[in-house]
């Protein structure tokens, strides 16, 4: 999927701090969103950016957690909760504290799965997340 292979990462992902995993997970999720949008249609870059913001905002990621939570394994849920409960010095702007924490948990899970090399699982959860966001947008009109 990306650059990760057996020789690339020699450390176990559970040894990284939740915020380090979230840092990586933010990039992984953003790349998946961008790839998905580009594969939909060839659009101007400005429009691609506007569309991507709908998926990567803290509120969208918090909603994503609600969609995938029932499908997570115990291990995945524990990683998500580690990220959600991590203390960051960042104060969210234009987002609720709860949404920001769940978004951090979501990004932590994305980074963890990436470092574990679980690309199929990443894609599976991503497909559910994107479908949920698109469904929500259709309902809004």
C-alpha positions as CSV (number, residue, x, y, z in Angstrom):
1,X,0.0,0.0,0.0
2,X,2.6,2.6,1.1
3,X,6.2,2.3,1.9
4,X,5.8,-0.1,4.8
5,X,7.4,-3.5,4.5
6,X,9.0,-5.8,6.9
7,X,12.4,-4.1,6.6
8,X,11.0,-0.6,6.9
9,X,9.7,-0.8,10.5
10,X,11.5,-3.0,13.0
11,X,9.8,-1.7,16.1
12,X,6.5,-3.1,17.3
13,X,3.7,-0.5,16.8
14,X,2.3,-1.0,20.3
15,X,5.6,0.5,21.6
16,X,4.9,3.9,20.0
17,X,3.1,6.6,22.0
18,X,-0.5,7.2,20.9
19,X,0.2,10.7,19.7
20,X,3.1,9.4,17.6
21,X,0.7,6.8,16.0
22,X,-1.9,9.6,15.5
23,X,0.8,11.7,13.8
24,X,1.4,8.9,11.3
25,X,-2.3,7.9,11.1
26,X,-3.3,11.4,10.1
27,X,-1.0,11.2,7.1
28,X,-2.2,7.6,6.2
29,X,-5.9,8.6,6.4
30,X,-5.3,11.8,4.4
31,X,-3.5,9.8,1.7
32,X,-6.4,7.3,1.5
33,X,-8.9,10.2,1.2
34,X,-6.9,11.9,-1.5
35,X,-6.4,8.7,-3.4
36,X,-10.1,8.0,-3.2
37,X,-11.0,11.4,-4.5
38,X,-8.6,11.4,-7.3
39,X,-9.8,7.9,-8.4
40,X,-13.4,9.2,-8.5
41,X,-12.8,11.9,-11.1
42,X,-10.1,14.2,-12.5
43,X,-11.1,17.5,-10.8
44,X,-9.4,20.8,-10.2
45,X,-7.0,20.8,-7.2
46,X,-9.1,23.4,-5.4
47,X,-12.2,21.2,-5.6
48,X,-10.2,18.2,-4.5
49,X,-9.0,20.1,-1.4
50,X,-12.6,21.2,-0.5
51,X,-13.9,17.7,-0.8
52,X,-11.0,16.3,1.2
53,X,-11.7,18.6,4.1
54,X,-15.2,17.0,4.6
55,X,-13.4,13.7,5.3
56,X,-10.5,14.8,7.4
57,X,-12.1,17.2,9.9
58,X,-12.3,16.2,13.5
59,X,-16.1,16.0,13.4
60,X,-16.0,13.6,10.4
61,X,-13.4,11.4,12.0
62,X,-15.4,11.3,15.3
63,X,-18.4,10.2,13.2
64,X,-16.2,7.6,11.6
65,X,-15.4,6.2,15.0
66,X,-19.1,5.7,15.7
67,X,-19.5,3.9,12.4
68,X,-16.6,1.5,12.8
69,X,-16.6,1.0,16.6
70,X,-18.9,-2.1,16.5
71,X,-16.6,-3.7,14.0
72,X,-13.3,-3.3,15.8
73,X,-11.4,-6.1,17.4
74,X,-10.6,-5.8,21.1
75,X,-7.0,-4.9,20.2
76,X,-8.1,-2.2,17.7
77,X,-10.6,-0.7,20.2
78,X,-7.9,-0.6,22.9
79,X,-5.6,1.3,20.5
80,X,-8.4,3.7,19.6
81,X,-9.1,4.4,23.3
82,X,-5.4,4.9,24.0
83,X,-5.4,7.6,21.4
84,X,-8.6,9.1,22.5
85,X,-7.3,9.3,26.1
86,X,-3.9,10.7,25.2
87,X,-3.2,14.2,26.5
88,X,-2.2,16.6,23.9
89,X,-1.2,20.2,24.4
90,X,-3.2,21.2,21.4
91,X,-6.5,23.0,21.9
92,X,-9.1,22.3,19.2
93,X,-10.4,25.3,17.3
94,X,-13.9,25.1,15.8
95,X,-14.3,21.5,17.1
96,X,-15.6,20.1,20.3
97,X,-13.1,18.6,22.7
98,X,-14.9,15.2,22.4
99,X,-14.7,15.2,18.6
100,X,-11.0,16.1,18.7
101,X,-10.3,13.3,21.2
102,X,-12.2,10.7,19.1
103,X,-10.4,12.0,16.0
104,X,-7.1,11.5,17.7
105,X,-8.1,8.0,18.6
106,X,-9.1,7.3,15.0
107,X,-5.8,8.6,13.7
108,X,-4.0,6.5,16.3
109,X,-5.7,3.4,15.0
110,X,-4.9,4.3,11.4
111,X,-1.2,4.7,12.3
112,X,-1.2,1.5,14.3
113,X,-2.7,-0.6,11.6
114,X,-0.3,0.9,9.0
115,X,2.8,0.1,11.1
116,X,1.4,-3.4,11.7
117,X,1.2,-3.8,7.9
118,X,-2.5,-4.5,8.0
119,X,-3.3,-2.8,4.8
120,X,-6.3,-4.9,4.0
121,X,-7.8,-4.0,7.3
122,X,-7.0,-0.3,6.8
123,X,-8.8,-0.4,3.4
124,X,-11.8,-2.3,4.9
125,X,-12.3,0.3,7.7
126,X,-11.6,3.2,5.3
127,X,-14.4,1.9,2.9
128,X,-16.8,1.8,5.8
129,X,-15.8,5.3,7.0
130,X,-16.1,6.9,3.5
131,X,-19.5,5.1,2.9
132,X,-20.8,6.5,6.2
133,X,-19.7,10.1,5.4
134,X,-21.2,9.9,2.0
135,X,-24.5,8.5,3.4
136,X,-24.6,11.3,5.9
137,X,-24.1,13.9,3.2
138,X,-26.9,12.5,1.1
139,X,-29.2,12.7,4.1
140,X,-28.3,16.3,4.6
141,X,-29.1,17.0,1.0
